[in-house]
């Protein structure tokens, strides 16, 4: 008899087929699924930084799951719609997709992340992690939800179990930074530095600034803030007009970014610094002349310094237009450093045994590592900071006034005053040494008051 006529063999094979399918599904969950598409968000990030709301909305909506097959892209789309108050619409859409493909872990993750209740969110991610233990987004989502609840032990377990997927890398470093922050580690933002400063992720950069501000790390906070100010400028399509206010504003943004970078990374090589300056300058519409600028070289390769003289090339010309001078160089002992002199007036002065004149740079103020009132360098000149010299002069004037107003008692002189060494040998200052009288007597008797006496005792 033909088995097809009776149908019995078919009936017996149906349960067996369903069992094979179910078993295969269970086994597939234990294997690492294929990572979803790796979305490239650079264009979207640029729209976010530049405040182009229309472009940001259009790019975010175009990055959705249906168009790209990317979890990261759908997250941007969800964020855009959530900001517009369309959570219920998103949730209905995610539920429908999951119902059509109930074994798809990507869709399960995109559905779960829409939950608002933190307890329900963590429970759902725990359930999904049990079903799909090798899914990076689910593991990281579970870790993030448990951080919100303060369960750092379980959060770390999920974080460590998450495989390295390229499309989830930014999310991974974000979760790691939040774990460090909750554990009270110093500089918890350090893992965000590449995503934030090198790649320009708005989420990473904003989070880095928040963590730095919360922990009181002014250097990291300024680095994040200066980078945001740079990225907020649209990429220039041509060089800015020479000497224009826009050129001056762009130069201010550039030099602020320079100082923030050197403060954050004191070991940065001069060559890398110049490459970044050229890249930032091109973005701002300034001449990219930093790497091509002439330099002084210290003997035996001990250091380099960009030539700051007015005739040193295009960079000096740009800076001189805005009364600026940048002393930028590196040495074995101090690494790369920069001093940005502002409100500079240039003077020239003949110098013995030199064929030409040297430059004297009188600066109203400065920014950078140097707190010197004045300084000489390997370039043909010196600089003087008027702000610091005036501050020092005011301080010495106040000290001198304290001595000038003192009247000496009859018969009192520096010679009759008790010796400082004999008064107290314990190393601590006695209550009364008649210091003002002593110094006034020294001045009246044309004796030289030692600098240490003035500094330590006045």
Secondary structure, DSSP 8 states (H G I E B T S, - for coil): --HHHH-HHHHHHHHHHHHHHHHHHHHHHHS----------HHHHHHHHTT-HHHHHHHHHHTSHHHH--HHHHHHHHHHHHHTT-HHHHHHHHHHHHHHTTT-HHHHHHHHTT---HHHHHHHHHHHHHH-TT-HHHHHHHHHHHHHHT-HHHHHHHHHHS---GGGHHHHHHHHHHHHHHHT-TTGGGGGHIIIIIS--HHHHHHHHHHHHHHT-HHHHHHHHHHHHHHTS---SS---TT-HHHHHHHHHHHHHHHHHHHH-TT--HHHHHHHHHHHHHHHT----TTTS-EEE-GGG-EEEE--STTS-HHHHHHHHTTEEEEEEEETTTEEEEEEEES-EEEEEE-TT-SSEEEEEEESEEEES---SEEE-SSSEEEEEHHHHHHHHHHHHHHHHHHHT----TT--TTTS--HHHH--SSS--S---HHHHHHHHHHTT----HHHHHHH-
